[in-house]
Structure formats: C-alpha cells, structure tokens
Amino acid sequence: MLTVHRVRGVGAAAGDIVLGHAVVVDGARFAAVGPYEELLAAYGERARVRDWGDAILTSGRFEPDAVALLESAYWPDPREADDLGTAALTGAALATLDIPDTRWGASARRGVQRLLAAGTTALAGPFTHPSVRTAVARSGLRDHPVAPPEAGGEADFAVLTPDGTCLATSIGGRLVYRRR
C-alpha cells in the first residue's frame, strides 16, 4: 500500500531538513521524496495520506548503548511500580532482584518499546541474553544505522515534533510506534 507522509519537512538530521518535502512509502521502501504537492499529484489517487502537521520526518535514531539498556537494566512492569518504581533498575538495585529468563524477556520488550517511542530504528549489539535477543529480533529493529530518507531506501524513520517528541516510528514501512 502506498502512503504519502505529509510533514513540515524531511531530512537526515535537524540541520538537514528540507521544508515542504514529504515522502511516499511503498511497502518497506521509500518510493519518492520531494515537494508534497508534486507527490500528491503523482500518487494521491492511489495512496492514503498521513498528515503529521508541523512535524519533521527524519531517519530513525541509532542506539549504540542498546546492550546496556536491555541487558544491564531491568524495566519494571507497571504492576511492579509500587514496589520498584517506573525507571530502569541497574547496579545494586538490579542485583537484589531474582530475574528468571521470562522476566528478562518481558523487561527487554518494555525497553524496546521505550526505544521505539524515542524514534529508534537501529541498535548496536551483539546481545548475549537469549530472551533479549528474541525481543530485539521480534521488534524488527535493525542492527545498522539507516540512511536518510531517499527513494529506494529502507522506510525506517521517525516523525518528530518541533520540540523533538517522537510521534511515530516506522521500520520497514510499518508503524511500530505511534504516540497516543
């Protein structure tokens, strides 16, 4: 399915934003990048339009510290908030917990969700803990930084508000996070 993503601008980083541009996503790849009016004229009849307002569309974040965030930190379940709080537990606080493999997997999934909510599309590994490896593999996160949005490239991107809040994260043209 073709989707035109209308935003204030498109770019690789905050300083490289081309205002008035949009992207067309076809499946897992960018089909086109260019002025919104031109893309709408070329694809509008066949595509749905997602209007992100004043946001920018940029290549997703690459997280080089993913191993520490997912294998050396425990992300508490909301049901544990009264006892453990909501922030990641590390160091001495982590050492006091008895964490079986299934609990590590759930923690890794919550950590992955936080990374996606920050616009992360790629992580540095390798991951040695089996349940963390599984959570990362199932998320679709890449193991390499993704190129800036360009025709033919992987449709991995983040949609960010002017203050840097992530509205949406896409991996392979599929929205894997959308702010409510």
Backbone as CSV, one residue per row, in Angstrom:
resi,resn,N_x,N_y,N_z,CA_x,CA_y,CA_z,C_x,C_y,C_z
1,MET,0.828,-1.178,0.000,0.000,0.000,0.000,0.875,1.245,0.000
2,LEU,0.532,2.190,-0.829,1.238,3.462,-0.899,0.722,4.411,0.173
3,THR,1.654,5.084,0.842,1.291,6.086,1.834,2.142,7.324,1.618
4,VAL,1.485,8.471,1.527,2.186,9.746,1.469,2.218,10.285,2.900
5,HIS,3.420,10.563,3.385,3.578,11.137,4.720,3.833,12.633,4.552
6,ARG,2.826,13.423,4.915,2.936,14.878,4.819,3.457,15.415,6.146
7,VAL,4.536,16.160,6.076,5.184,16.742,7.244,5.642,18.160,6.894
8,ARG,6.171,18.851,7.884,6.717,20.188,7.631,7.988,20.094,6.792
9,GLY,8.744,19.022,6.990,9.983,18.852,6.252,10.549,17.461,6.433
10,VAL,11.528,17.120,5.578,12.150,15.799,5.567,13.653,15.982,5.597
11,GLY,14.341,15.129,6.357,15.792,15.202,6.358,16.450,14.123,7.169
12,ALA,17.782,14.151,7.188,18.560,13.160,7.910,18.798,13.577,9.352
13,ALA,18.884,14.858,9.587,19.129,15.377,10.934,18.486,16.759,11.022
14,ALA,18.380,17.265,12.239,17.687,18.540,12.457,18.226,19.652,11.553
15,GLY,19.504,19.652,11.251,20.085,20.701,10.418,19.907,20.478,8.932
16,ASP,19.502,19.288,8.520,19.399,18.936,7.106,17.963,18.869,6.605
17,ILE,17.042,19.516,7.260,15.623,19.395,6.925,15.306,20.229,5.687
18,VAL,14.623,19.608,4.727,14.149,20.313,3.538,12.664,20.576,3.764
19,LEU,12.315,21.826,3.988,10.935,22.193,4.274,10.049,22.002,3.049
20,GLY,8.793,21.633,3.304,7.831,21.442,2.225,7.905,20.094,1.551
21,HIS,8.895,19.283,1.931,9.029,17.958,1.339,8.193,16.944,2.114
22,ALA,7.893,15.850,1.459,7.155,14.728,2.024,7.791,13.466,1.483
23,VAL,7.295,12.305,1.943,7.787,11.033,1.421,6.608,10.160,1.023
24,VAL,6.870,9.270,0.073,5.908,8.241,-0.303,6.544,6.915,0.068
25,VAL,5.804,6.114,0.827,6.273,4.793,1.225,5.456,3.755,0.474
26,ASP,6.173,2.826,-0.155,5.535,1.712,-0.857,6.077,0.432,-0.234
27,GLY,5.265,-0.203,0.587,5.725,-1.400,1.287,6.808,-1.046,2.272
28,ALA,7.980,-1.662,2.127,9.086,-1.477,3.059,10.084,-0.410,2.616
29,ARG,9.810,0.250,1.487,10.789,1.201,0.931,10.172,2.564,0.651
30,PHE,11.050,3.552,0.601,10.618,4.873,0.160,10.476,4.829,-1.360
31,ALA,9.318,5.209,-1.867,9.106,5.264,-3.311,9.555,6.604,-3.867
32,ALA,9.383,7.664,-3.082,9.748,9.006,-3.549,9.891,9.946,-2.365
33,VAL,10.728,10.955,-2.570,10.891,12.048,-1.611,10.887,13.321,-2.437
34,GLY,10.088,14.297,-2.042,10.048,15.536,-2.797,8.987,16.477,-2.282
35,PRO,8.756,17.557,-3.019,7.730,18.519,-2.602,6.360,17.836,-2.467
36,TYR,5.669,18.150,-1.372,4.398,17.498,-1.077,3.420,17.611,-2.234
37,GLU,3.269,18.788,-2.822,2.290,18.982,-3.893,2.578,18.078,-5.085
38,GLU,3.853,17.932,-5.433,4.226,17.062,-6.554,3.929,15.592,-6.242
39,LEU,4.241,15.178,-5.014,3.988,13.786,-4.637,2.492,13.501,-4.577
40,LEU,1.732,14.454,-4.079,0.288,14.274,-4.012,-0.298,14.166,-5.417
41,ALA,0.198,14.989,-6.339,-0.283,14.935,-7.727,0.078,13.593,-8.374
42,ALA,1.254,13.082,-8.081,1.712,11.841,-8.708,1.122,10.583,-8.062
43,TYR,0.900,10.615,-6.745,0.497,9.399,-6.030,-0.851,9.495,-5.326
44,GLY,-1.407,10.695,-5.226,-2.600,10.928,-4.410,-3.792,10.059,-4.719
45,GLU,-4.003,9.740,-5.992,-5.149,8.908,-6.372,-5.023,7.484,-5.836
46,ARG,-3.772,7.002,-5.698,-3.532,5.607,-5.301,-3.079,5.445,-3.859
47,ALA,-2.807,6.558,-3.181,-2.189,6.478,-1.858,-3.066,7.089,-0.771
48,ARG,-2.898,6.581,0.416,-3.512,7.264,1.558,-2.524,8.328,2.023
49,VAL,-3.038,9.338,2.674,-2.192,10.438,3.149,-2.237,10.467,4.671
50,ARG,-1.048,10.452,5.287,-0.926,10.666,6.728,-0.367,12.065,6.902
51,ASP,-1.129,12.919,7.536,-0.706,14.300,7.757,-0.198,14.430,9.182
52,TRP,1.100,14.667,9.330,1.738,14.775,10.632,1.866,16.222,11.088
53,GLY,1.191,17.146,10.399,1.188,18.546,10.826,2.556,19.197,10.758
54,ASP,2.957,19.821,11.845,4.192,20.599,11.904,5.427,19.754,12.204
55,ALA,5.292,18.433,12.155,6.396,17.538,12.496,7.379,17.411,11.329
56,ILE,8.540,16.854,11.642,9.534,16.548,10.618,9.698,15.030,10.537
57,LEU,10.047,14.542,9.376,10.311,13.134,9.162,11.806,12.993,8.957
58,THR,12.432,12.175,9.764,13.873,12.034,9.717,14.266,10.564,9.845
59,SER,15.489,10.258,9.468,15.952,8.884,9.673,15.879,8.591,11.170
60,GLY,15.588,7.363,11.509,15.448,6.992,12.913,16.772,7.054,13.658
61,ARG,16.668,7.022,14.978,17.845,7.045,15.845,18.567,5.708,15.810
62,PHE,19.870,5.770,15.927,20.711,4.589,16.122,21.124,4.599,17.588
63,GLU,20.864,3.523,18.306,21.176,3.457,19.735,22.411,2.585,19.959
64,PRO,23.590,3.234,20.170,24.813,2.457,20.367,24.890,1.779,21.734
65,ASP,24.107,2.231,22.722,24.148,1.670,24.076,23.033,0.664,24.332
66,ALA,22.530,0.035,23.306,21.387,-0.872,23.446,21.680,-2.054,24.357
67,VAL,22.888,-2.580,24.330,23.210,-3.726,25.182,23.060,-3.318,26.652
68,ALA,23.580,-2.174,27.018,23.457,-1.712,28.407,22.000,-1.446,28.763
69,LEU,21.246,-0.873,27.843,19.849,-0.544,28.118,18.961,-1.777,28.247
70,LEU,19.294,-2.848,27.550,18.422,-4.021,27.534,18.958,-5.223,28.317
71,GLU,20.277,-5.326,28.479,20.833,-6.472,29.192,21.386,-6.130,30.568
72,SER,21.583,-4.862,30.851,22.127,-4.453,32.152,21.163,-3.562,32.913
73,ALA,19.924,-3.540,32.475,18.894,-2.746,33.148,17.597,-3.538,33.124
74,TYR,16.862,-3.440,34.222,15.560,-4.089,34.303,14.490,-3.014,34.214
75,TRP,13.584,-3.170,33.253,12.478,-2.235,33.043,11.244,-2.819,33.737
76,PRO,10.855,-2.249,34.892,9.752,-2.832,35.666,8.424,-2.847,34.915
77,ASP,7.664,-3.870,35.203,6.297,-3.989,34.724,5.457,-2.935,35.458
78,PRO,4.478,-2.324,34.799,3.632,-1.343,35.504,3.014,-1.899,36.788
79,ARG,2.774,-3.202,36.826,2.218,-3.809,38.045,3.230,-3.858,39.181
80,GLU,4.500,-3.627,38.876,5.555,-3.611,39.893,5.904,-2.200,40.347
81,ALA,5.213,-1.203,39.791,5.566,0.199,40.041,5.541,0.560,41.523
82,ASP,4.596,0.047,42.276,4.532,0.373,43.704,5.783,-0.084,44.446
83,ASP,6.315,-1.235,44.068,7.497,-1.780,44.744,8.812,-1.333,44.114
84,LEU,8.842,-1.243,42.778,10.108,-0.998,42.074,10.209,0.371,41.406
85,GLY,9.096,1.095,41.307,9.105,2.364,40.576,8.911,2.111,39.088
86,THR,9.127,3.149,38.293,8.911,3.021,36.853,10.199,3.183,36.040
87,ALA,11.272,3.643,36.678,12.546,3.834,35.978,13.309,2.517,35.902
88,ALA,14.196,2.421,34.941,15.020,1.220,34.791,15.882,1.019,36.035
89,LEU,16.031,-0.226,36.443,16.859,-0.574,37.596,18.197,-1.103,37.113
90,THR,19.267,-0.591,37.699,20.622,-1.015,37.349,21.433,-1.171,38.633
91,GLY,22.642,-1.620,38.499,23.575,-1.683,39.627,23.052,-2.463,40.819
92,ALA,23.177,-1.858,42.015,22.794,-2.524,43.271,21.311,-2.856,43.292
93,ALA,20.471,-1.964,42.782,19.026,-2.226,42.765,18.713,-3.442,41.899
94,LEU,19.411,-3.596,40.800,19.214,-4.749,39.919,19.725,-6.030,40.574
95,ALA,20.848,-5.927,41.285,21.460,-7.107,41.905,20.564,-7.752,42.960
96,THR,19.645,-6.995,43.535,18.767,-7.546,44.572,17.603,-8.349,43.990
97,LEU,17.380,-8.247,42.696,16.239,-8.918,42.076,16.597,-10.314,41.596
98,ASP,15.667,-11.230,41.742,15.792,-12.560,41.152,15.011,-12.511,39.847
99,ILE,15.715,-12.519,38.725,15.056,-12.331,37.441,15.215,-13.575,36.577
100,PRO,14.156,-14.385,36.489,14.223,-15.544,35.588,14.180,-15.083,34.129
101,ASP,14.481,-16.006,33.239,14.570,-15.695,31.818,13.302,-15.052,31.262
102,THR,12.134,-15.553,31.641,10.884,-14.981,31.114,10.717,-13.530,31.551
103,ARG,11.146,-13.222,32.759,11.049,-11.844,33.257,12.026,-10.930,32.517
104,TRP,13.213,-11.447,32.163,14.163,-10.668,31.366,13.580,-10.354,29.990
105,GLY,12.904,-11.338,29.415,12.290,-11.123,28.107,11.239,-10.025,28.154
106,ALA,10.412,-10.046,29.187,9.389,-9.013,29.342,10.025,-7.647,29.566
107,SER,11.089,-7.607,30.367,11.810,-6.350,30.589,12.378,-5.825,29.273
108,ALA,12.970,-6.718,28.478,13.550,-6.303,27.189,12.470,-5.764,26.255
109,ARG,11.296,-6.375,26.249,10.200,-5.877,25.401,9.773,-4.476,25.841
110,ARG,9.720,-4.242,27.157,9.370,-2.891,27.639,10.477,-1.897,27.282
111,GLY,11.724,-2.318,27.382,12.840,-1.449,26.991,12.810,-1.126,25.504
112,VAL,12.509,-2.130,24.692,12.388,-1.924,23.244,11.273,-0.924,22.955
113,GLN,10.145,-1.039,23.643,9.040,-0.089,23.438,9.475,1.336,23.766
114,ARG,10.270,1.506,24.806,10.773,2.849,25.146,11.708,3.367,24.057
115,LEU,12.529,2.485,23.500,13.418,2.897,22.410,12.615,3.296,21.172
116,LEU,11.597,2.506,20.835,10.751,2.858,19.686,10.044,4.188,19.921
117,ALA,9.623,4.440,21.148,8.947,5.697,21.487,9.885,6.891,21.409
118,ALA,11.181,6.634,21.361,12.169,7.706,21.202,12.610,7.856,19.746
119,GLY,12.018,7.078,18.832,12.361,7.179,17.415,13.518,6.294,16.995
120,THR,13.855,5.302,17.794,14.966,4.404,17.486,14.535,3.376,16.436
121,THR,15.362,3.229,15.414,15.103,2.224,14.379,16.251,1.223,14.243
122,ALA,17.370,1.488,14.919,18.529,0.605,14.810,19.288,0.567,16.130
123,LEU,19.851,-0.614,16.435,20.571,-0.842,17.682,21.940,-1.439,17.405
124,ALA,22.879,-1.180,18.320,24.165,-1.865,18.274,24.098,-3.054,19.212
125,GLY,24.588,-4.168,18.805,24.646,-5.384,19.620,26.100,-5.743,19.824
126,PRO,26.427,-6.993,20.002,25.532,-8.139,19.984,24.869,-8.338,21.341
127,PHE,23.749,-9.019,21.327,23.005,-9.321,22.538,23.301,-10.767,22.917
128,THR,23.714,-10.982,24.160,24.105,-12.322,24.598,22.986,-13.033,25.344
129,HIS,22.077,-12.297,25.931,20.984,-12.910,26.692,19.916,-13.390,25.714
130,PRO,19.586,-14.684,25.708,18.653,-15.232,24.712,17.303,-14.521,24.641
131,SER,16.703,-14.207,25.777,15.377,-13.576,25.731,15.459,-12.132,25.247
132,VAL,16.578,-11.466,25.500,16.766,-10.110,24.968,16.952,-10.186,23.465
133,ARG,17.766,-11.138,23.014,17.976,-11.343,21.570,16.642,-11.580,20.864
134,THR,15.790,-12.400,21.470,14.481,-12.697,20.883,13.612,-11.446,20.828
135,ALA,13.581,-10.668,21.906,12.770,-9.441,21.938,13.227,-8.460,20.864
136,VAL,14.530,-8.310,20.701,15.064,-7.394,19.689,14.735,-7.912,18.290
137,ALA,14.920,-9.203,18.060,14.639,-9.774,16.734,13.171,-9.606,16.362
138,ARG,12.279,-9.847,17.294,10.850,-9.728,17.013,10.408,-8.287,16.802
139,SER,11.144,-7.341,17.343,10.764,-5.924,17.219,10.972,-5.398,15.801
140,GLY,11.889,-6.013,15.056,12.205,-5.520,13.722,13.316,-4.480,13.700
141,LEU,13.810,-4.085,14.879,14.891,-3.097,14.923,16.094,-3.607,14.139
142,ARG,16.728,-2.707,13.426,17.886,-3.058,12.587,19.150,-3.106,13.436
143,ASP,20.179,-3.731,12.899,21.463,-3.764,13.589,22.479,-2.842,12.913
144,HIS,21.974,-1.884,12.140,22.838,-0.931,11.462,22.086,0.393,11.285
145,PRO,22.805,1.517,11.318,22.137,2.792,11.077,21.504,2.811,9.682
146,VAL,20.411,3.511,9.555,19.694,3.589,8.291,20.014,4.912,7.614
147,ALA,20.085,4.874,6.305,20.386,6.067,5.515,19.249,7.079,5.627
148,PRO,19.522,8.323,5.291,18.457,9.331,5.269,17.344,8.922,4.307
149,PRO,16.143,9.460,4.501,15.039,9.129,3.589,15.393,9.458,2.142
150,GLU,15.385,8.439,1.302,15.661,8.631,-0.131,14.946,7.541,-0.908
151,ALA,14.568,7.853,-2.131,13.849,6.893,-2.967,14.644,5.596,-3.071
152,GLY,13.974,4.469,-2.848,14.592,3.160,-2.912,15.168,2.684,-1.597
153,GLY,15.334,3.597,-0.630,15.902,3.225,0.664,14.885,2.561,1.572
154,GLU,15.386,1.950,2.633,14.525,1.318,3.629,13.647,2.381,4.283
155,ALA,12.372,2.100,4.424,11.433,3.067,5.022,11.464,2.958,6.540
156,ASP,12.637,3.264,7.095,12.829,3.330,8.544,12.957,4.813,8.878
157,PHE,12.040,5.309,9.703,12.074,6.736,10.002,11.352,7.042,11.299
158,ALA,11.570,8.269,11.769,10.861,8.789,12.939,10.185,10.087,12.527
159,VAL,9.031,10.347,13.108,8.309,11.598,12.901,8.384,12.339,14.228
160,LEU,9.019,13.523,14.197,9.296,14.275,15.421,8.618,15.641,15.410
161,THR,8.093,16.035,16.559,7.520,17.370,16.708,8.653,18.384,16.752
162,PRO,8.341,19.686,16.650,9.399,20.698,16.727,10.225,20.632,18.014
163,ASP,9.630,20.160,19.115,10.395,20.054,20.367,11.135,18.718,20.497
164,GLY,11.077,17.879,19.467,11.808,16.613,19.461,11.038,15.416,19.978
165,THR,9.781,15.586,20.351,8.960,14.461,20.796,8.641,13.565,19.613
166,CYS,8.800,12.261,19.798,8.522,11.312,18.724,7.023,11.051,18.634
167,LEU,6.461,11.299,17.455,5.048,10.993,17.194,4.881,9.586,16.661
168,ALA,5.842,9.132,15.864,5.732,7.815,15.249,7.113,7.302,14.860
169,THR,7.240,5.979,14.873,8.452,5.314,14.415,8.025,4.239,13.422
170,SER,8.713,4.195,12.289,8.417,3.210,11.255,9.671,2.390,10.977
171,ILE,9.482,1.085,10.902,10.570,0.180,10.492,10.041,-0.630,9.324
172,GLY,10.743,-0.544,8.220,10.319,-1.278,7.026,8.944,-0.852,6.545
173,GLY,8.618,0.435,6.697,7.346,0.965,6.217,6.160,0.656,7.122
174,ARG,6.411,0.005,8.234,5.348,-0.370,9.168,5.461,0.477,10.432
175,LEU,4.380,1.165,10.808,4.426,1.935,12.046,4.499,0.988,13.225
176,VAL,5.600,1.057,13.952,5.795,0.195,15.116,5.569,0.957,16.418
177,TYR,5.477,2.269,16.323,5.138,3.103,17.472,4.358,4.298,16.966
178,ARG,3.306,4.629,17.682,2.550,5.859,17.396,2.084,6.440,18.717
179,ARG,2.473,7.680,18.954,2.103,8.350,20.205,0.586,8.539,20.231
180,ARG,0.001,8.321,21.388,-1.450,8.475,21.530,-1.822,9.866,21.947
